[in-house]
Amino acid sequence: MKKATYSGSWVHRAAFLVLIALSGAVQAQQGSSGNTYIFGGAQMTFFGAHDFVNGGSGTLPGIIGTVRSDPNGVLNFAEAASHTGASDAAHVDGYVRKYGTSQFVFPVGDNGFYGPFAAAADATNGAYYHSDPTSAITDNLGGGNYPVLPAGGPFPSATFEGTLQAVSTIEYWDINGTNATAITLTWDAGSNISSLTSAQPDKLTIAGWNGSQWVPIASKVDVNSILGGTSSLTAGSITTTSALVPNTYTAYTFASRVTPLPVTLAAFDAKQEGRTALLTWVTTEETNSDRFEIERSIDARAWTVIGTVKAMGESVVRNEYSFTDARPSGGRNFYRLKMIDRATGVLDGTYAYSRIRLVEWHNAGQWVFPNPASGPVYVSNPTGITQVLLTDLSGRLRQDVKVAADGELDIKNVPGGTYLLKVSRKDGTEATSRFFLRK
C-alpha cells in the first residue's frame, strides 16, 4: 500500500457507505473467505458501533475483506465509531483507517489470524499480514496470492541492525499516516514471542523496516495489554515509548534485542578519599531502570551489597551518581555496580553488572576507624572476621573484642590510650592496626 493520507467530507464518506454496503451485500463471499468485501479504490465508513459477531451497519457478521493491492479497499471508522467482537473468525482482512485523535484498536487480521494494532493519530491506517516478511506474500481472499505487499517489500527477517538479535518470521504490519502517534502491536500464542526472545520478554522490541534493514524502535511491553489481561509470553502488547510518524517505516514487526542493559553506563570510577572510598558513575541513557546496588569484595569473588542508589528510570540525558563507602576494608577493596530494571508485569527485574574497580590502601591502619577515636570505633568489612585481639603498647592489656554486625567494636570499658588491634579472618588473612582512643 502506498504511504498516503486520505481526506474528504462526511457527505462523501456517507455516500461511500451506501454504495459499498450494497455492493458488499451483493458480492458477499462464503464461509471463512469473508462475508463483506470492499473492492480496490472503494471505501466503507462506520459511524457507530460495529459488532463483528452479529453484524450491522450494512455488513454481515464475520470477516470484512478489503483489497490489499494498490488501489486498496479501506474500511473507515469515523471519530465516534467503535467495534466489538473481533477475533480470529471475525475481523477486517485488509486495511482499516480511523478518524479522530482518540486511541483506537484496529481490528485487522489475515486469513483467519487476528492481529490488531493501536494508534491515536487522525487518519492512521494499516493492515496486518500473517506472513514471513522475507517473502511478504499473503493469500488473496478471492483466490491465489497477492504480490509482495506493501510496496517496498520484501523485508528479509535476517537483515537487521546490529543491536537486534532476531526478527519475527511470522507476521508484520503495514501502518501508514503523516501524524505522529505512539504505535502498539499485539501478540498471541501464535506469535511465538517466547522463542523469538529466548523466553526473555525484556528483550522484546518493535522493529521498523527503514528501506534497507530492520531497526529497533524504542518501545516497552505494556504491563496491562490493550486487549485485556497482563502481558505475558503468550499474549500481550508493546508500545513505542514516544510518538512517531507511521510513514517513517515501510513495515513493522516484533524483534529481539541483544540482551539489553538497564542503563548505558558511560563511566564508572572508584578512588580513595581520606578513609573512605568514593564511587562515581555516569549514565547517558536509562530505560526502565530501578536502582543501582553497590557491591564490595576483598577478593573479587565473594560480593556483599553495601548500598543502594535510586536510578532515574527513564532518561536520554547525562546523569551523574555517587556513593561513599564509609567503611572500606584495609588493603584491597573491589567494587562493582549491579544495574537493575524495574520489576513490572512481564518484566522481572533483570540486571547487569558494571566492570570492577579497585581501591587499595597500603596502610594497615585503615582497618580501624575513626583514628583517633573519641566515640564508637569500627573495623572495616566485619564479614568473615574470626577474631579481633586488642593489646596496649606495653603488652599488659590483651583481650578479645566482640564485633557487631555493622563492624562496631565493643571497647566501651577500654581506657584511653594507644592500642594495637589485630584482625584475623576466615580466609587466613591478618592485619594489625595502630589507633589512638581518646576518653
C-alpha positions as CSV (number, residue, x, y, z in Angstrom):
1,M,0.0,0.0,0.0
2,K,1.3,3.5,-0.8
3,K,2.1,5.7,2.1
4,A,-0.7,8.2,1.7
5,T,-3.3,10.2,3.5
6,Y,-7.0,10.5,2.7
7,S,-9.4,13.3,3.1
8,G,-13.0,14.1,2.2
9,S,-16.2,15.4,3.7
10,W,-18.5,13.2,5.8
11,V,-21.1,13.5,2.9
12,H,-18.5,11.9,0.6
13,R,-17.8,9.2,3.2
14,A,-21.5,8.6,3.7
15,A,-22.0,8.1,0.0
16,F,-19.3,5.5,0.0
17,L,-21.1,3.8,2.9
18,V,-24.3,3.4,1.0
19,L,-22.6,2.4,-2.2
20,I,-20.3,-0.1,-0.7
21,A,-22.8,-1.6,1.7
22,L,-25.0,-2.5,-1.2
23,S,-22.0,-3.8,-3.2
24,G,-20.8,-5.8,-0.2
25,A,-24.2,-7.5,0.2
26,V,-24.2,-8.5,-3.5
27,Q,-20.5,-9.6,-3.5
28,A,-20.6,-11.3,-0.2
29,Q,-18.2,-14.3,-0.1
30,Q,-18.9,-17.6,1.7
31,G,-17.5,-19.1,4.9
32,S,-14.2,-18.0,6.2
33,S,-13.3,-16.3,2.9
34,G,-15.3,-13.2,4.2
35,N,-18.9,-12.1,4.4
36,T,-18.5,-8.5,3.1
37,Y,-15.9,-7.3,0.6
38,I,-14.6,-3.8,-0.2
39,F,-13.1,-3.6,-3.7
40,G,-10.0,-1.8,-4.8
41,G,-10.3,2.0,-4.6
42,A,-13.5,1.8,-2.7
43,Q,-14.3,2.7,0.9
44,M,-16.9,1.9,3.6
45,T,-17.3,4.0,6.7
46,F,-18.8,3.0,10.1
47,F,-20.2,5.9,12.1
48,G,-21.3,4.0,15.2
49,A,-20.6,0.8,17.0
50,H,-20.0,-2.3,14.9
51,D,-20.4,-5.8,16.2
52,F,-18.2,-8.3,14.4
53,V,-20.2,-11.2,15.9
54,N,-23.7,-10.0,15.0
55,G,-23.0,-7.7,12.1
56,G,-24.8,-4.4,11.3
57,S,-24.2,-1.1,9.6
58,G,-24.7,-2.7,6.2
59,T,-22.4,-5.7,6.8
60,L,-22.8,-9.3,7.7
61,P,-21.2,-10.8,10.8
62,G,-17.7,-12.3,10.5
63,I,-14.8,-11.2,8.3
64,I,-14.9,-8.0,6.3
65,G,-12.4,-8.2,3.4
66,T,-10.7,-5.4,1.6
67,V,-8.5,-5.5,-1.5
68,R,-4.9,-5.2,-0.3
69,S,-3.1,-4.3,-3.5
70,D,-3.0,-0.7,-4.8
71,P,-5.5,0.8,-5.1
72,N,-6.7,-0.9,-2.0
73,G,-10.1,-1.0,-0.4
74,V,-10.5,0.6,3.0
75,L,-12.9,0.3,6.0
76,N,-13.1,3.6,7.8
77,F,-14.1,4.2,11.4
78,A,-15.4,7.7,12.0
79,E,-14.4,9.6,15.0
80,A,-17.1,8.3,17.3
81,A,-17.2,4.8,15.8
82,S,-16.2,1.7,17.7
83,H,-16.2,-2.1,17.4
84,T,-16.7,-5.2,19.5
85,G,-16.3,-8.9,19.0
86,A,-13.2,-9.0,16.8
87,S,-11.4,-12.3,16.7
88,D,-9.6,-14.8,14.5
89,A,-13.0,-15.6,13.0
90,A,-14.3,-12.0,12.7
91,H,-12.2,-9.0,11.7
92,V,-11.1,-6.9,8.8
93,D,-8.9,-8.9,6.4
94,G,-7.3,-5.9,4.9
95,Y,-7.0,-2.1,5.5
96,V,-8.6,-0.1,8.3
97,R,-8.5,3.7,8.7
98,K,-9.5,5.6,11.8
99,Y,-10.5,9.3,12.2
100,G,-10.2,11.5,15.2
101,T,-7.4,11.6,17.8
102,S,-8.6,9.1,20.4
103,Q,-6.8,5.8,21.0
104,F,-8.2,3.1,18.7
105,V,-7.6,-0.6,18.3
106,F,-7.5,-1.6,14.6
107,P,-9.5,-4.8,14.2
108,V,-7.3,-6.2,11.5
109,G,-6.4,-9.8,10.6
110,D,-5.2,-12.0,7.8
111,N,-6.5,-15.4,6.7
112,G,-8.1,-16.4,10.0
113,F,-5.5,-14.8,12.2
114,Y,-6.4,-11.7,14.3
115,G,-3.5,-9.2,14.6
116,P,-4.7,-5.9,16.0
117,F,-2.6,-2.8,16.5
118,A,-3.4,0.5,18.1
119,A,-2.7,4.2,17.4
120,A,-4.3,7.5,18.2
121,A,-3.4,10.0,15.4
122,D,-6.1,11.1,13.0
123,A,-6.2,9.2,9.6
124,T,-3.8,6.5,10.7
125,N,-4.5,3.4,8.6
126,G,-3.0,-0.1,8.2
127,A,-3.3,-3.8,7.8
128,Y,-2.0,-7.0,9.4
129,Y,0.0,-9.6,7.4
130,H,0.2,-13.1,8.8
131,S,3.2,-13.9,6.6
132,D,7.0,-14.1,6.8
133,P,8.2,-10.6,5.9
134,T,11.0,-12.2,4.0
135,S,8.5,-13.3,1.3
136,A,5.9,-10.6,2.1
137,I,3.2,-12.6,0.3
138,T,-0.2,-13.4,1.6
139,D,-3.4,-15.1,0.2
140,N,-6.0,-13.2,-1.6
141,L,-9.5,-13.8,-0.2
142,G,-10.7,-14.0,-3.8
143,G,-8.2,-16.8,-4.5
144,G,-4.5,-17.1,-5.3
145,N,-1.8,-14.8,-3.8
146,Y,-1.3,-11.1,-3.7
147,P,2.0,-9.8,-5.0
148,V,4.7,-8.6,-2.5
149,L,3.0,-6.1,-0.2
150,P,3.3,-3.4,0.8
151,A,5.3,-1.6,-1.8
152,G,9.0,-1.6,-0.8
153,G,8.9,-5.3,0.2
154,P,10.0,-7.9,0.7
155,F,11.6,-7.3,4.1
156,P,14.1,-10.0,4.9
157,S,13.9,-11.1,8.5
158,A,17.6,-11.9,8.5
159,T,18.6,-8.3,7.6
160,F,18.7,-6.2,10.7
161,E,20.7,-3.6,12.6
162,G,23.4,-4.8,14.9
163,T,21.6,-4.3,18.2
164,L,18.9,-6.7,17.2
165,Q,19.3,-10.4,17.6
166,A,16.3,-11.8,15.7
167,V,13.2,-10.6,13.8
168,S,9.8,-12.3,13.6
169,T,9.3,-14.6,10.7
170,I,5.6,-15.0,11.5
171,E,3.9,-11.6,10.9
172,Y,4.2,-7.9,10.2
173,W,2.1,-4.8,9.8
174,D,1.8,-2.0,7.2
175,I,0.9,1.1,9.2
176,N,0.5,4.5,7.4
177,G,-0.1,8.1,8.3
178,T,1.6,11.5,8.5
179,N,0.5,12.4,12.0
180,A,2.8,11.4,14.8
181,T,1.4,8.8,17.2
182,A,2.5,6.1,19.6
183,I,2.1,2.6,18.0
184,T,1.1,-0.5,19.8
185,L,1.5,-4.1,18.5
186,T,-0.2,-7.1,20.0
187,W,0.7,-10.8,20.1
188,D,-0.9,-14.1,21.0
189,A,0.5,-17.6,21.4
190,G,0.9,-18.0,17.6
191,S,3.3,-15.1,17.6
192,N,5.8,-17.3,19.4
193,I,7.3,-14.5,21.4
194,S,8.9,-17.0,23.8
195,S,11.0,-18.4,21.0
196,L,11.8,-15.1,19.5
197,T,13.2,-13.7,22.8
198,S,14.5,-16.9,24.2
199,A,11.8,-16.6,26.9
200,Q,13.3,-13.2,28.0
201,P,10.5,-10.7,27.4
202,D,12.7,-7.7,28.4
203,K,14.4,-8.3,25.0
204,L,11.2,-7.7,23.0
205,T,11.0,-4.6,20.9
206,I,9.1,-3.2,18.0
207,A,11.2,-3.1,14.8
208,G,10.7,-1.0,11.7
209,W,11.9,-1.6,8.1
210,N,13.8,1.6,7.1
211,G,14.2,0.7,3.5
212,S,17.3,-1.4,3.8
213,Q,17.1,-3.2,7.1
214,W,15.0,-3.8,10.3
215,V,15.9,-1.3,13.1
216,P,14.8,-1.2,16.7
217,I,12.2,1.3,17.7
218,A,12.3,2.4,21.4
219,S,9.3,0.6,22.9
220,K,8.2,-1.1,26.2
221,V,6.0,-4.0,27.0
222,D,2.7,-2.9,28.4
223,V,2.1,-4.2,31.9
224,N,-1.6,-4.5,31.0
225,S,-2.3,-5.5,27.4
226,I,-4.5,-3.2,25.4
227,L,-6.6,-6.3,24.7
228,G,-7.0,-7.0,28.4
229,G,-5.1,-9.0,31.0
230,T,-1.4,-8.9,32.0
231,S,1.1,-9.1,29.2
232,S,3.0,-12.4,29.2
233,L,5.0,-14.5,26.8
234,T,1.8,-16.0,25.3
235,A,-0.3,-12.8,24.9
236,G,0.2,-9.1,25.4
237,S,1.1,-5.8,23.8
238,I,4.1,-3.5,23.3
239,T,4.0,0.3,22.7
240,T,6.6,2.7,21.3
241,T,7.9,5.0,24.1
242,S,7.3,8.1,22.0
243,A,5.2,9.2,19.1
244,L,6.4,8.7,15.6
245,V,5.1,9.3,12.1
246,P,3.9,5.9,10.9
247,N,5.2,6.6,7.3
248,T,8.7,6.6,8.8
249,Y,8.9,2.9,8.3
250,T,7.6,0.7,5.5
251,A,6.6,-2.2,7.8
252,Y,6.6,-3.0,11.5
253,T,7.0,-6.3,13.4
254,F,8.5,-7.8,16.6
255,A,12.2,-8.3,17.2
256,S,14.5,-9.4,19.9
257,R,17.3,-7.1,21.1
258,V,20.7,-8.2,22.1
259,T,20.5,-8.6,25.9
260,P,19.8,-5.0,26.9
261,L,21.4,-3.1,29.8
262,P,19.1,-1.2,32.1
263,V,21.3,1.8,31.5
264,T,24.1,3.0,29.2
265,L,27.0,3.4,31.6
266,A,29.4,6.0,30.2
267,A,31.8,5.9,33.2
268,F,32.4,4.2,36.5
269,D,35.3,5.1,38.8
270,A,36.3,4.5,42.4
271,K,39.0,6.2,44.4
272,Q,40.4,6.7,47.9
273,E,39.2,9.8,49.6
274,G,40.6,10.0,53.1
275,R,39.5,7.0,55.0
276,T,36.6,6.4,52.6
277,A,36.1,5.2,49.0
278,L,34.3,7.4,46.7
279,L,32.4,5.8,43.8
280,T,31.2,7.9,40.9
281,W,29.4,6.9,37.7
282,V,27.7,8.5,34.7
283,T,24.8,7.2,32.5
284,T,23.8,8.6,29.2
285,E,20.6,6.6,28.7
286,E,18.2,4.7,31.0
287,T,15.2,2.6,30.1
288,N,13.0,1.2,32.9
289,S,16.0,1.3,35.3
290,D,15.1,1.0,39.0
291,R,18.3,1.2,41.1
292,F,22.0,0.6,41.4
293,E,23.2,-1.8,44.1
294,I,26.8,-1.2,45.1
295,E,28.8,-4.4,45.8
296,R,32.1,-4.7,47.5
297,S,34.6,-7.6,47.8
298,I,38.0,-8.2,49.2
299,D,38.9,-10.9,46.7
300,A,36.7,-10.1,43.6
301,R,34.9,-13.5,44.2
302,A,32.6,-13.1,47.2
303,W,30.5,-9.9,47.0
304,T,28.5,-8.0,49.6
305,V,25.9,-5.3,48.9
306,I,26.9,-2.2,50.8
307,G,24.4,0.3,49.5
308,T,21.7,1.3,47.0
309,V,21.2,4.4,44.8
310,K,17.9,5.1,43.1
311,A,18.1,5.3,39.3
312,M,16.4,8.0,37.2
313,G,14.2,5.3,35.5
314,E,13.7,6.9,32.0
315,S,16.3,9.3,30.6
316,V,18.2,10.1,27.5
317,V,20.5,12.7,29.0
318,R,23.7,12.6,31.1
319,N,23.1,11.7,34.8
320,E,25.8,11.7,37.4
321,Y,25.7,9.4,40.5
322,S,28.0,8.9,43.5
323,F,28.3,6.7,46.6
324,T,30.7,6.8,49.5
325,D,31.8,3.6,51.2
326,A,32.5,5.0,54.7
327,R,33.9,1.7,56.0
328,P,36.2,0.1,53.4
329,S,38.4,-2.7,54.5
330,G,42.1,-2.3,54.9
331,G,44.0,-3.4,51.9
332,R,42.1,-4.2,48.7
333,N,38.5,-3.2,48.0
334,F,36.9,-4.3,44.8
335,Y,33.7,-2.5,43.7
336,R,31.1,-3.1,41.1
337,L,27.6,-1.8,40.2
338,K,24.5,-4.0,39.8
339,M,22.2,-2.1,37.5
340,I,18.6,-3.4,38.0
341,D,15.4,-2.9,35.9
342,R,12.1,-2.2,37.5
343,A,10.1,-5.4,38.0
344,T,6.8,-4.6,36.4
345,G,4.4,-7.1,35.0
346,V,6.1,-9.2,32.4
347,L,9.4,-7.7,33.3
348,D,11.2,-9.5,36.1
349,G,13.8,-7.1,37.5
350,T,16.6,-8.1,35.1
351,Y,20.1,-6.7,35.8
352,A,23.6,-6.3,34.5
353,Y,26.9,-5.7,36.2
354,S,29.5,-3.0,35.6
355,R,33.2,-3.5,35.3
356,I,35.1,-4.0,38.5
357,R,37.1,-1.1,40.1
358,L,39.8,-1.5,42.7
359,V,40.6,0.9,45.6
360,E,43.7,-0.2,47.7
361,W,45.0,1.0,51.0
362,H,48.6,0.2,51.7
363,N,48.3,1.5,55.2
364,A,47.1,-1.3,57.5
365,G,45.7,1.4,59.9
366,Q,42.7,1.7,57.6
367,W,41.3,-1.5,59.2
368,V,40.0,0.6,62.1
369,F,38.3,4.0,62.1
370,P,37.9,6.7,63.0
371,N,41.5,7.2,64.1
372,P,42.0,8.9,66.5
373,A,38.6,8.0,68.0
374,S,36.6,9.6,70.8
375,G,33.4,7.6,70.3
376,P,32.4,4.4,68.7
377,V,35.2,2.6,66.9
378,Y,34.6,0.4,63.8
379,V,36.5,-2.3,61.9
380,S,36.1,-2.4,58.2
381,N,34.4,-5.3,56.4
382,P,33.3,-7.3,59.5
383,T,32.0,-10.2,57.5
384,G,34.4,-13.2,57.8
385,I,36.2,-12.0,60.9
386,T,37.2,-14.8,63.3
387,Q,39.0,-12.8,66.0
388,V,39.8,-9.2,67.0
389,L,42.6,-9.0,69.5
390,L,43.3,-5.8,71.4
391,T,46.7,-5.0,73.1
392,D,48.2,-1.9,74.5
393,L,51.8,-0.9,73.6
394,S,53.2,-2.4,76.9
395,G,51.6,-5.7,76.2
396,R,49.9,-5.8,79.6
397,L,46.3,-5.4,78.2
398,R,45.3,-8.2,76.0
399,Q,41.7,-9.1,75.3
400,D,39.4,-10.5,72.6
401,V,37.0,-7.8,71.3
402,K,33.4,-8.6,70.2
403,V,32.4,-7.2,66.8
404,A,28.8,-6.1,65.9
405,A,27.3,-6.9,62.5
406,D,28.0,-3.3,61.4
407,G,31.6,-3.5,62.5
408,E,31.4,-1.6,65.8
409,L,33.9,-2.8,68.4
410,D,32.9,-3.5,72.0
411,I,35.5,-1.3,73.7
412,K,33.3,0.8,75.9
413,N,35.3,-0.2,79.0
414,V,38.7,0.2,77.5
415,P,40.6,3.3,78.9
416,G,42.0,5.9,76.6
417,G,45.4,5.4,75.0
418,T,47.3,3.9,72.1
419,Y,46.5,0.4,71.1
420,L,47.2,-2.3,68.5
421,L,44.3,-4.1,67.0
422,K,44.9,-7.4,65.2
423,V,42.1,-8.7,62.9
424,S,42.0,-12.3,61.8
425,R,39.7,-13.6,59.0
426,K,38.4,-17.0,57.8
427,D,40.4,-16.7,54.6
428,G,43.6,-16.7,56.7
429,T,44.5,-13.1,56.3
430,E,45.5,-10.9,59.2
431,A,46.1,-7.2,59.7
432,T,47.2,-5.1,62.6
433,S,46.1,-1.6,63.1
434,R,47.5,1.0,65.5
435,F,45.0,3.5,66.7
436,F,44.5,6.1,69.5
437,L,41.5,6.2,71.7
438,R,40.5,9.4,73.5
439,K,38.5,9.2,76.7
